[in-house]
Amino acid sequence: MYLEIYDYLLFLYLLVALYMDVRYQKLPNWLTAGAMAVGLVFHLIMNGIDGLIFSVLGLLVAGLIFLLLYVFKALGAGDVKLFAGIGALIGVVNVLNVMMYSIIYAGLIAIVLLVFTRTFLRRLVTGLFAMISSLTSKDLSHLETFKATKATRFPFMYAVVPAVITAYYYLGKF
C-alpha cells in the first residue's frame, strides 16, 4: 500500500463531504473551496511550480468535465465543486479514474433505486409518451414537462466513496 499525504487529505475531505451530503444534502462552499485551496497550497509547497501545475490541472479538468454534466442537470453544483476539490488534491490522472468510477457507480445505484422503488416502468412510459408527443406535435414542451418532474435522486457521495476505493485499488494504491 503506497499512499501519499494528499491521499490522506482526500480521505478526510471525502469523510466530511459524505457526512454533509447525506445529512444536509448540500456540500458547503467552505468545504469545497477549502479542498481546492488545500490542494493548491499543499502541492505548491511540496513540489513548487510543478506541484501547482499538477493541482491546477486536476482542478480544471475535473471542474470543467463535471460543469458540463451540471449544465445538462445530471448533477448538482456542489458535486462540480466537490470534484474540483478532489482534482486539486489528487491531480488529473487520479481524478479522471475517480470520475469514471463515480459515474459507473451512480448509474448502478440509479438503476437499483428505479427498479426497487417501482418508478422505473412509470418513468419509462411517461418519457416515451413525452417523446412521442413532442415529435408528433413538434413542440418540446412535453419533454420539458417530463424533465421537470422529480426524478429519483440520491446523494452523489454514495457513488464517490466506492469510486475512490475502486480507483485507488486499480491504481495500485491499496
N, C-alpha and C positions, 0 to 999 in steps of 0.2 A: 504494500500500500504506500503510495507516494503522493502525499497531499502538501500543497504549498500553503503559506499563511493566508493568501487570498481565498483559498478554498474554504478555510475555516470562517473567514469573514462572510463568504457566501452562505454558508450553513446558518450562521447567526441571522443574517438578513432574511433568509427564507423562513426560519422559525418564527420571527416576528411577523413577517408578511402573511404566513399561514394563519396565525392567530387573528390578525386584523381582518383578513379577508373572510374567514369563517365566522368570526364574532360580529363584525360590523358591516360586512360586505362592501368594504372600502379599503383602499390602500392609500394612506395619507401621504401628502406631498413631502412631509418631513422625512418619512421613511425612504421613499424612492429617490428623492433628491439627495438625501444623506448617503445612500448607497452609491449614487453616481459620484458624489464628491469624495467619499472614502476611496473608491476605486481609482479615481484620477490621481488623488494625492498620494495614495499608497504606491501606485506603480511609478509615479514621478520620483518619489523618494528612493524607492528600491532600485530602479533601473534608469533613472534620468529621462532624457527625451525619448529614448526607445520605449520605456515603460509607459510614458504619457501617450505615445502614439498607439501602443498596444491597447490601452484603456479607451482612448477616444474612438478608435476604430470599432471596438466591441460595442461601445455605447451607440455609435451612429448606425452600425449595421443592424443591431437588434431593434433600436428605436424606429428606424425607417421601415423595416420589414413589418413590424407589428403596427406601425402607423397605418400602413395600407390595410391591414386586417381591421383596424379600428374604423377606417373610412367606410368599409363595407359592413360595419356593425357586427363583425364576428367576435369582437371582444371589447372590453371597456378601456377607457383612457388610463385607468390605474394599471392595467396589465401592460400597456405600452411602456409606461414609466418603470414598471417592475422589471421588464426585460432590458430596458436601457441601463438600469442599475446593475442587473446581472452581467450585461455585456461589459460595463465599465470595470467590474470586479474580475471577470474571468477571460476576457478577450474574445476575439471573433470566432476562432475555431471551436472553442468550448461552448460559446453561447449558441452557435448555429446547431450544434448537436443537441443542446438542451431544448432549443426551439422546435427542432424536428420531432423529438420525442414528446414534447408537450402537446403538439398538435395531434400526434397519433393518440396519446392517452386521452386528450379531450374528446376526440372523435369516439373512442371506445366508451368513455363514460357517458357521452350523449346518447349513444345507441342503447346502452343498458338502461338509462333513465327513460328513454322513449318507449322501449319495449315493456319495462316493468311498471310504468305509470299509465300505460294504455293510451297514451296520447299519440303514439306513432301513426296508427292507422287513421285516426281522426285528422291529424295534420297533413298526412299524405293525401287523403281525399280532398280536403279543403284546399290544399295547394294546387292539386290538379285542376279542380274547378276554377280556381282563380286564374291559372294559366290559360285554360281554355276560354274563359270569359274574356280575358284580356286580348287573346289572339283573335277571337271572332269579332269582338267589338272595336278592336284597335284602340282600346282605352286601357291605360296602365293602372288606373285607379283600383282595379280589383286586386292586382298584385301588391299595390301599396297598402291596401287594407289588410291583406294577408300578412305582409311583413310586419305590420303594426301590432298584430295580435301577440300576446305574451307567449313566448316560446319557453321550453324547458331550459332553465338556467341553473348553473351551479358555480361555486367559486372556482376560478381557473387554477387556483393553488392546488386543488385536488389532482390536477394533471401535472403541474410543475414539479411537485416534490418527487413523484416516481420518475419523472423525466430526468431530473438531476441525478438520481440514483442510477438509472439506466445508462445515461450518457457517461457518467464517471466510471461505471463498470466497463463499458466498451472502450473508453479512452485509456483503460488500464490504471485508473487512479484508485480503484477499490480492488 
